[in-house]
Amino acid sequence: MSKSEKKYEDLEALVEVAAAEPADDVVVESEPVEEHADEADADNNRTNAQKAIEALRDDDEEGSGVTLKAVLGGDIFSVSWLRRNLPFFILIMIMLVLYITNRYSAQKEMIRIDNLKKELSDARNRATSRSSQLLQLSRESKVAEFLKHTPDSALNVASQPPYTIVNDLPEDE
């Protein structure tokens, strides 16, 4: 048997005792009640036991859980409920702010990474292009053509193949 079921059984037992008329040998001290008292006087003349039982019942109903009626009626947003759950709401808000901040910084980093990848790709393309231009300009045919079209150059294309000079002299030691 759970705690709440036992509490309800105890509450029902108290209600039955309070609702029952007092026995002849039990003396109940209370103020005399007028026969023609209205409802307000009847509330004032209730015994302390009945008031305590109703207070217990109200406390149980308040913490009994969230019902559809309470949600739709807005009763779940009572002051006591908000006070009980305020630390939880603060925790949720802090976690939400951290989540948004983390996502924003991650998106900034992804954009930065994409920009750096584009720069790297552009630099590779320029390097490849320059390298191919250098190879093309350094070919012998291109160098000869460049020398023909440059009148100030004292260099000419050799008409004879290169030859090796042999040193016949003995070395002095």
Backbone as CSV, one residue per row, in Angstrom:
resi,resn,N_x,N_y,N_z,CA_x,CA_y,CA_z,C_x,C_y,C_z
1,MET,0.859,-1.176,0.000,0.000,0.000,0.000,0.902,1.234,0.000
2,SER,0.608,2.150,-0.904,1.450,3.335,-1.012,1.103,4.351,0.071
3,LYS,1.966,5.329,0.178,1.799,6.371,1.189,0.509,7.155,0.973
4,SER,0.243,7.490,-0.291,-0.942,8.303,-0.575,-2.222,7.527,-0.302
5,GLU,-2.238,6.194,-0.609,-3.435,5.395,-0.331,-3.688,5.322,1.172
6,LYS,-2.623,5.147,1.962,-2.772,5.088,3.418,-3.274,6.420,3.953
7,LYS,-2.776,7.509,3.373,-3.187,8.836,3.806,-4.678,9.047,3.532
8,TYR,-5.130,8.576,2.345,-6.545,8.711,2.016,-7.419,7.856,2.933
9,GLU,-6.962,6.667,3.291,-7.732,5.828,4.215,-7.839,6.499,5.582
10,ASP,-6.718,7.082,6.056,-6.744,7.795,7.334,-7.680,8.995,7.254
11,LEU,-7.675,9.681,6.147,-8.530,10.838,5.951,-9.998,10.423,5.947
12,GLU,-10.298,9.319,5.258,-11.686,8.844,5.229,-12.142,8.435,6.629
13,ALA,-11.268,7.836,7.387,-11.625,7.439,8.749,-11.908,8.671,9.603
14,LEU,-11.102,9.719,9.453,-11.339,10.951,10.203,-12.662,11.595,9.800
15,VAL,-12.982,11.544,8.513,-14.247,12.113,8.041,-15.419,11.357,8.649
16,GLU,-15.316,10.042,8.685,-16.406,9.243,9.258,-16.585,9.557,10.739
17,VAL,-15.497,9.688,11.466,-15.581,9.995,12.895,-16.184,11.376,13.095
18,ALA,-15.775,12.334,12.279,-16.273,13.691,12.440,-17.730,13.793,12.029
19,ALA,-18.131,13.010,11.040,-19.511,13.078,10.557,-20.479,12.380,11.518
20,ALA,-19.979,11.398,12.253,-20.845,10.656,13.172,-21.253,11.557,14.332
21,GLU,-22.445,11.330,14.817,-22.907,12.123,15.950,-22.187,11.647,17.207
22,PRO,-21.874,12.545,18.101,-21.149,12.138,19.302,-22.011,11.203,20.164
23,ALA,-21.343,10.267,20.774,-22.046,9.315,21.643,-22.489,10.031,22.917
24,ASP,-23.390,9.379,23.659,-23.919,9.993,24.864,-22.840,10.165,25.939
25,ASP,-21.896,9.226,26.014,-20.889,9.315,27.052,-19.730,10.241,26.675
26,VAL,-19.662,10.712,25.400,-18.601,11.619,24.968,-19.116,13.037,25.091
27,VAL,-18.336,13.890,25.746,-18.724,15.270,25.931,-17.969,16.116,24.911
28,VAL,-18.740,16.826,24.111,-18.139,17.695,23.111,-18.351,19.115,23.579
29,GLU,-17.255,19.814,23.776,-17.362,21.186,24.215,-17.426,22.080,22.994
30,SER,-18.534,22.729,22.840,-18.698,23.682,21.744,-19.727,24.702,22.170
31,GLU,-19.778,25.755,21.415,-20.745,26.798,21.729,-22.126,26.342,21.314
32,PRO,-23.141,26.812,22.006,-24.500,26.431,21.606,-24.822,27.017,20.235
33,VAL,-25.533,26.222,19.484,-25.877,26.618,18.118,-27.354,26.966,18.090
34,GLU,-27.679,28.095,17.475,-29.083,28.477,17.343,-29.730,27.631,16.273
35,GLU,-30.975,27.364,16.412,-31.675,26.502,15.463,-31.840,27.163,14.116
36,HIS,-31.957,28.480,14.061,-32.214,29.168,12.799,-30.945,29.859,12.275
37,ALA,-29.805,29.263,12.495,-28.554,29.885,12.046,-28.407,29.708,10.531
38,ASP,-27.867,30.728,9.907,-27.686,30.633,8.458,-26.390,29.872,8.167
39,GLU,-26.026,29.781,6.889,-24.852,28.992,6.479,-23.559,29.582,7.037
40,ALA,-23.445,30.879,7.142,-22.232,31.499,7.676,-22.027,31.095,9.125
41,ASP,-23.117,31.072,9.920,-23.008,30.637,11.313,-22.647,29.164,11.398
42,ALA,-23.127,28.355,10.470,-22.820,26.925,10.474,-21.326,26.711,10.217
43,ASP,-20.758,27.514,9.322,-19.312,27.405,9.057,-18.512,27.801,10.289
44,ASN,-18.976,28.817,11.015,-18.245,29.270,12.197,-18.303,28.252,13.327
45,ASN,-19.322,27.436,13.336,-19.520,26.509,14.442,-18.944,25.113,14.173
46,ARG,-18.262,24.935,13.074,-17.668,23.624,12.802,-16.594,23.326,13.837
47,THR,-16.411,22.100,14.078,-15.403,21.730,15.060,-14.016,21.824,14.449
48,ASN,-13.032,21.876,15.323,-11.644,21.960,14.859,-11.249,20.724,14.067
49,ALA,-11.807,19.572,14.421,-11.476,18.336,13.712,-11.932,18.415,12.265
50,GLN,-13.147,18.940,12.049,-13.646,19.059,10.682,-12.802,20.040,9.882
51,LYS,-12.374,21.127,10.509,-11.523,22.097,9.817,-10.183,21.472,9.460
52,ALA,-9.606,20.697,10.371,-8.325,20.049,10.102,-8.452,19.037,8.976
53,ILE,-9.578,18.294,8.990,-9.797,17.295,7.933,-9.914,17.988,6.582
54,GLU,-10.632,19.075,6.515,-10.768,19.798,5.254,-9.433,20.385,4.802
55,ALA,-8.635,20.840,5.755,-7.309,21.370,5.407,-6.430,20.265,4.840
56,LEU,-6.495,19.078,5.468,-5.731,17.951,4.939,-6.194,17.583,3.538
57,ARG,-7.492,17.574,3.349,-8.053,17.225,2.044,-7.607,18.248,0.988
58,ASP,-7.631,19.535,1.344,-7.204,20.570,0.397,-5.734,20.403,0.038
59,ASP,-4.902,20.086,1.052,-3.476,19.875,0.779,-3.266,18.684,-0.142
60,ASP,-4.031,17.616,0.087,-3.894,16.423,-0.744,-4.333,16.709,-2.172
61,GLU,-5.429,17.442,-2.319,-5.912,17.742,-3.661,-4.933,18.645,-4.393
62,GLU,-4.293,19.552,-3.676,-3.356,20.482,-4.296,-2.136,19.749,-4.829
63,GLY,-1.615,18.784,-4.126,-0.423,18.063,-4.540,-0.733,16.728,-5.190
64,SER,-2.001,16.464,-5.539,-2.373,15.150,-6.041,-1.909,14.898,-7.457
65,GLY,-1.430,15.911,-8.146,-0.962,15.701,-9.507,-1.611,16.684,-10.448
66,VAL,-1.184,16.626,-11.656,-1.682,17.539,-12.668,-2.781,16.831,-13.429
67,THR,-3.934,17.457,-13.452,-5.048,16.901,-14.205,-5.331,17.790,-15.399
68,LEU,-6.113,17.254,-16.326,-6.459,18.010,-17.523,-7.278,19.243,-17.150
69,LYS,-8.134,19.089,-16.174,-8.947,20.216,-15.724,-8.063,21.329,-15.144
70,ALA,-7.047,20.923,-14.377,-6.139,21.910,-13.780,-5.337,22.625,-14.852
71,VAL,-4.927,21.891,-15.884,-4.150,22.507,-16.963,-5.016,23.463,-17.763
72,LEU,-6.191,23.001,-18.159,-7.070,23.847,-18.967,-7.613,25.032,-18.181
73,GLY,-7.833,24.849,-16.887,-8.348,25.925,-16.055,-7.276,26.899,-15.597
74,GLY,-6.021,26.544,-15.773,-4.938,27.423,-15.352,-4.606,27.295,-13.881
75,ASP,-5.139,26.270,-13.213,-4.892,26.097,-11.782,-3.459,25.660,-11.494
76,ILE,-2.777,25.100,-12.493,-1.412,24.637,-12.233,-0.452,25.798,-12.055
77,PHE,-0.870,26.997,-12.436,-0.005,28.158,-12.303,-0.290,28.938,-11.018
78,SER,-0.680,28.225,-9.986,-0.909,28.883,-8.711,0.441,29.275,-8.110
79,VAL,0.394,30.144,-7.131,1.617,30.668,-6.526,2.416,29.553,-5.864
80,SER,1.760,28.665,-5.168,2.493,27.602,-4.474,3.146,26.656,-5.481
81,TRP,2.458,26.363,-6.570,3.029,25.489,-7.602,4.243,26.148,-8.241
82,LEU,4.133,27.434,-8.506,5.260,28.144,-9.106,6.444,28.209,-8.140
83,ARG,6.162,28.390,-6.861,7.247,28.432,-5.878,7.968,27.094,-5.801
84,ARG,7.202,26.004,-5.851,7.813,24.679,-5.790,8.669,24.408,-7.018
85,ASN,8.244,24.872,-8.169,8.922,24.542,-9.424,9.843,25.642,-9.940
86,LEU,10.027,26.713,-9.210,10.870,27.820,-9.665,12.321,27.388,-9.914
87,PRO,12.961,26.613,-9.030,14.339,26.184,-9.334,14.420,25.367,-10.626
88,PHE,13.421,24.547,-10.866,13.391,23.748,-12.096,13.296,24.652,-13.322
89,PHE,12.448,25.672,-13.263,12.318,26.604,-14.389,13.608,27.386,-14.610
90,ILE,14.255,27.779,-13.529,15.528,28.503,-13.656,16.569,27.598,-14.310
91,LEU,16.632,26.338,-13.889,17.559,25.388,-14.491,17.282,25.208,-15.976
92,ILE,16.018,25.087,-16.331,15.655,24.932,-17.743,16.067,26.169,-18.536
93,MET,15.851,27.343,-17.992,16.216,28.577,-18.702,17.731,28.664,-18.885
94,ILE,18.498,28.315,-17.868,19.961,28.350,-17.977,20.425,27.367,-19.047
95,MET,19.864,26.162,-19.028,20.244,25.164,-20.023,19.847,25.607,-21.428
96,LEU,18.707,26.265,-21.558,18.256,26.761,-22.857,19.200,27.837,-23.385
97,VAL,19.618,28.740,-22.514,20.563,29.792,-22.930,21.893,29.168,-23.340
98,LEU,22.376,28.191,-22.572,23.626,27.514,-22.915,23.508,26.771,-24.245
99,TYR,22.372,26.137,-24.473,22.151,25.408,-25.724,22.169,26.363,-26.915
100,ILE,21.483,27.489,-26.792,21.431,28.463,-27.888,22.816,29.052,-28.132
101,THR,23.530,29.376,-27.046,24.879,29.925,-27.187,25.812,28.924,-27.867
102,ASN,25.735,27.677,-27.456,26.581,26.638,-28.039,26.260,26.458,-29.525
103,ARG,25.003,26.442,-29.868,24.613,26.276,-31.271,25.091,27.463,-32.101
104,TYR,24.952,28.662,-31.576,25.380,29.856,-32.298,26.890,29.830,-32.543
105,SER,27.662,29.481,-31.508,29.118,29.444,-31.682,29.523,28.329,-32.644
106,ALA,28.829,27.205,-32.616,29.129,26.115,-33.548,28.833,26.540,-34.988
107,GLN,27.748,27.268,-35.200,27.427,27.750,-36.545,28.480,28.748,-37.022
108,LYS,28.945,29.619,-36.122,29.999,30.566,-36.494,31.263,29.827,-36.901
109,GLU,31.626,28.796,-36.163,32.815,28.014,-36.484,32.657,27.295,-37.824
110,MET,31.473,26.766,-38.096,31.237,26.090,-39.374,31.369,27.072,-40.540
111,ILE,30.860,28.274,-40.381,30.986,29.296,-41.428,32.453,29.656,-41.618
112,ARG,33.184,29.798,-40.529,34.616,30.118,-40.607,35.381,28.999,-41.304
113,ILE,35.066,27.753,-40.979,35.720,26.604,-41.615,35.432,26.589,-43.112
114,ASP,34.188,26.840,-43.503,33.837,26.879,-44.930,34.608,27.973,-45.648
115,ASN,34.712,29.158,-45.032,35.468,30.255,-45.651,36.943,29.890,-45.806
116,LEU,37.519,29.264,-44.792,38.917,28.854,-44.874,39.126,27.782,-45.947
117,LYS,38.169,26.869,-46.099,38.264,25.856,-47.156,38.235,26.508,-48.540
118,LYS,37.381,27.517,-48.700,37.320,28.229,-49.985,38.642,28.947,-50.259
119,GLU,39.213,29.610,-49.244,40.498,30.290,-49.409,41.594,29.296,-49.770
120,LEU,41.616,28.147,-49.116,42.615,27.122,-49.391,42.480,26.609,-50.822
121,SER,41.255,26.377,-51.245,41.021,25.911,-52.615,41.485,26.956,-53.624
122,ASP,41.196,28.241,-53.374,41.637,29.307,-54.272,43.163,29.381,-54.312
123,ALA,43.816,29.268,-53.161,45.278,29.318,-53.107,45.892,28.143,-53.859
124,ARG,45.317,26.948,-53.725,45.814,25.777,-54.470,45.662,25.989,-55.968
125,ASN,44.516,26.527,-56.377,44.292,26.763,-57.811,45.291,27.780,-58.354
126,ARG,45.540,28.855,-57.602,46.516,29.851,-58.052,47.914,29.255,-58.120
127,ALA,48.296,28.447,-57.120,49.622,27.824,-57.114,49.776,26.876,-58.297
128,THR,48.751,26.096,-58.573,48.805,25.175,-59.721,48.912,25.948,-61.024
129,SER,48.162,27.022,-61.135,48.199,27.844,-62.344,49.579,28.472,-62.528
130,ARG,50.147,29.028,-61.481,51.477,29.632,-61.570,52.536,28.587,-61.911
131,SER,52.431,27.445,-61.312,53.392,26.381,-61.578,53.338,25.955,-63.045
132,SER,52.143,25.806,-63.588,52.019,25.414,-64.997,52.528,26.536,-65.916
133,GLN,52.280,27.793,-65.560,52.805,28.909,-66.365,54.327,28.912,-66.341
134,LEU,54.929,28.680,-65.180,56.385,28.647,-65.063,56.964,27.514,-65.891
135,LEU,56.362,26.333,-65.827,56.846,25.212,-66.634,56.745,25.514,-68.127
136,GLN,55.682,26.137,-68.527,55.488,26.452,-69.939,56.502,27.499,-70.401
137,LEU,56.760,28.518,-69.598,57.713,29.563,-69.986,59.163,29.099,-69.908
138,SER,59.464,28.086,-69.128,60.848,27.640,-68.991,61.233,26.575,-70.020
139,ARG,60.360,26.190,-70.911,60.716,25.258,-71.974,61.693,25.929,-72.940
140,GLU,62.532,25.127,-73.543,63.582,25.658,-74.416,63.004,26.420,-75.595
141,SER,61.946,25.949,-76.151,61.358,26.611,-77.318,60.813,27.988,-76.929
142,LYS,60.212,28.083,-75.773,59.674,29.373,-75.326,60.803,30.354,-75.014
143,VAL,61.895,29.879,-74.430,63.035,30.735,-74.120,63.639,31.246,-75.423
144,ALA,63.793,30.406,-76.432,64.356,30.808,-77.732,63.462,31.838,-78.397
145,GLU,62.173,31.629,-78.343,61.225,32.586,-78.932,61.306,33.927,-78.229
146,PHE,61.439,33.892,-76.896,61.551,35.123,-76.123,62.822,35.892,-76.498
147,LEU,63.950,35.163,-76.676,65.209,35.805,-77.043,65.158,36.396,-78.451
148,LYS,64.442,35.777,-79.391,64.323,36.299,-80.761,63.566,37.624,-80.773
149,HIS,62.568,37.738,-79.938,61.713,38.928,-79.930,62.261,40.043,-79.044
150,THR,63.346,39.800,-78.342,63.935,40.814,-77.494,65.213,41.327,-78.181
151,PRO,65.171,42.558,-78.751,66.339,43.052,-79.487,67.473,43.486,-78.557
152,ASP,67.219,43.847,-77.345,68.259,44.324,-76.431,69.089,43.193,-75.846
153,SER,68.653,42.010,-76.018,69.347,40.881,-75.397,70.602,40.540,-76.178
154,ALA,71.707,40.305,-75.490,72.969,39.907,-76.099,73.057,38.403,-76.231
155,LEU,72.084,37.746,-75.726,72.083,36.287,-75.780,71.468,35.810,-77.088
156,ASN,72.057,34.771,-77.620,71.530,34.145,-78.836,71.428,32.662,-78.599
157,VAL,70.641,32.042,-79.430,70.517,30.597,-79.364,71.775,30.019,-79.995
158,ALA,72.357,29.044,-79.373,73.596,28.449,-79.864,73.346,27.679,-81.156
159,SER,74.207,27.882,-82.132,74.061,27.166,-83.400,74.850,25.865,-83.385
160,GLN,75.828,25.771,-82.498,76.619,24.554,-82.351,76.261,23.884,-81.030
161,PRO,76.340,22.598,-81.010,76.050,21.911,-79.750,77.167,22.179,-78.739
162,PRO,76.868,22.106,-77.480,77.872,22.355,-76.464,78.948,21.267,-76.503
163,TYR,80.152,21.625,-76.141,81.229,20.629,-76.093,81.946,20.767,-74.776
164,THR,82.702,19.743,-74.400,83.376,19.663,-73.122,84.840,20.052,-73.291
165,ILE,85.354,20.873,-72.407,86.751,21.287,-72.401,87.505,20.316,-71.499
166,VAL,88.552,19.755,-72.069,89.338,18.785,-71.311,90.630,19.467,-70.882
167,ASN,90.982,19.296,-69.682,92.198,19.889,-69.120,93.350,18.881,-69.274
168,ASP,94.333,19.194,-70.207,95.460,18.290,-70.465,96.673,18.633,-69.621
169,LEU,96.688,19.678,-68.994,97.847,20.099,-68.199,97.942,19.288,-66.931
170,PRO,99.209,18.962,-66.554,99.342,18.244,-65.299,99.083,19.191,-64.113
171,GLU,98.573,18.632,-63.169,98.249,19.423,-61.979,99.489,19.641,-61.143
172,ASP,99.683,20.837,-60.643,100.779,21.157,-59.741,100.350,20.872,-58.318
173,GLU,101.230,20.095,-57.752,100.884,19.752,-56.390,101.666,20.509,-55.402
